[in-house]
Amino acid sequence: MRISEIKELTREELETKLTDVKKSLFSLKFQKSRGQLENVMAIRNLKKDIAKLETLMREKELGMHEKREVRKGKDR
């Protein structure tokens, strides 16, 4: 999941996406415990996706996302 794709989502879409990713992570952990998981790196990737989503949600909550966009325009 790319951060550029995530930045375009609304708060509600981010929450929905986060819930879906957490469900997928739970499923993979369950498969791993039963010895059925072939791609162990998928767990690591989902954890990173969760971190990206939570970070962006927090940035939007604090209003940091808008400040970055404004600052980007001033630098040019």
C-alpha positions in Angstrom: 0.0 0.0 0.0 1.5 3.3 -1.1 1.3 6.4 1.1 0.3 8.5 -1.9 -2.8 6.3 -2.3 -3.7 6.5 1.4 -3.4 10.3 1.5 -6.3 10.7 -0.9 -8.7 8.8 1.4 -11.2 10.5 3.7 -11.2 9.9 7.5 -14.1 7.4 7.2 -12.3 5.5 4.4 -9.1 5.4 6.4 -11.0 3.8 9.4 -12.7 1.3 7.1 -9.4 0.4 5.5 -7.7 0.1 8.9 -10.4 -2.3 10.1 -10.0 -4.4 7.0 -6.2 -4.6 7.3 -6.5 -5.6 11.0 -8.9 -8.4 10.1 -6.5 -9.6 7.4 -3.7 -9.5 10.0 -5.7 -11.6 12.4 -6.5 -14.1 9.7 -2.8 -14.4 8.8 -1.7 -14.8 12.4 -4.3 -17.6 12.8 -3.1 -19.3 9.7 0.5 -19.0 10.9 -0.4 -20.6 14.3 -2.0 -23.6 12.4 1.1 -23.9 10.2 -0.8 -23.0 7.0 0.8 -19.7 6.2 3.3 -19.8 3.3 4.2 -16.1 3.0 5.3 -15.0 6.5 6.4 -11.6 5.1 2.7 -10.8 4.5 2.3 -10.3 8.3 5.1 -7.8 8.4 3.7 -5.9 5.4 0.3 -5.7 7.0 1.8 -4.3 10.2 3.5 -1.6 8.2 0.3 -0.8 6.5 -1.4 -0.4 9.8 1.3 1.9 11.0 0.9 4.0 7.8 -2.8 4.3 8.2 -2.7 5.2 11.9 0.0 7.8 11.3 -1.9 9.4 8.6 -5.1 9.4 10.6 -3.3 11.1 13.5 -1.8 13.7 11.1 -5.2 14.5 9.8 -6.6 14.7 13.3 -3.9 17.2 14.3 -4.1 19.1 11.0 -0.6 18.4 10.0 -1.5 17.0 6.6 -2.8 20.4 5.4 0.3 22.2 6.7 2.6 19.9 4.8 0.8 20.6 1.5 0.9 24.4 2.1 4.6 24.2 3.1 5.4 22.2 0.0 3.9 24.9 -2.2 6.0 27.7 -0.4 9.3 25.9 -0.9 9.0 26.0 -4.7 
